[in-house]
């Protein structure tokens, strides 16, 4: 997620993977859907979205890093 475009599309039941290339990051969804926890350079996380809709996210460390994931039904 972090080094990619800020808007992502995924089908429900499919995983979206985020990978950090530099520094540290913490991706969080304000609706409580998911938090990557703090992860650093070379690390990644994956989350499988089950609920359709638009889910905004942000970085706790870098407040200017915001985006959204649009989840479409299967």
Buried (B, 14 or more C-beta within 10 A) or exposed (E): BBEEEEEBEBEBEEEBEBBBEEEEBBBBBEEEBBBBEEBEEEBEBEBEBEEEBEBEBBBBEEEEBEBBBEBEEE
